[in-house]
Amino acid sequence: MKEHYTTTVTVSGKGESKSRAFADALNQVQHAVLRSTQKILLRIEPQDVRVISAHEAVKKEAFLFFFLAREKRSYRVELEITVNVTVIDTDKVTFTAA
């Protein structure tokens, strides 16, 4: 009934800081695992994280082209995460009629 398996998912995230970009990517791990299975998830445990790509974009902004100039940064990461997944296989559970 309870099964364990290891899988690798690729997720990406973006944000205004490096930590927000990583947090956005890590929040998508559960959704990526759910899309790959129809079973009930009990636990998702990350084993390894590998950075596929990490990009920083800098955009210069100014009011009326001269005043209050600033640089706006955005970050984008793509991660490959190996996870151990524990699931319950509902197909193996026998239900009785009441």
Protein Blocks (a to p, Z undefined) as FASTA:
>chain_A
ZZcdddddddddddfbfklmmmmmmmmmmmmmmmmpcbdcfbdcdfbdcdfbdcdddddd
deehlgopacddddddddddddddddddfklpccddZZ
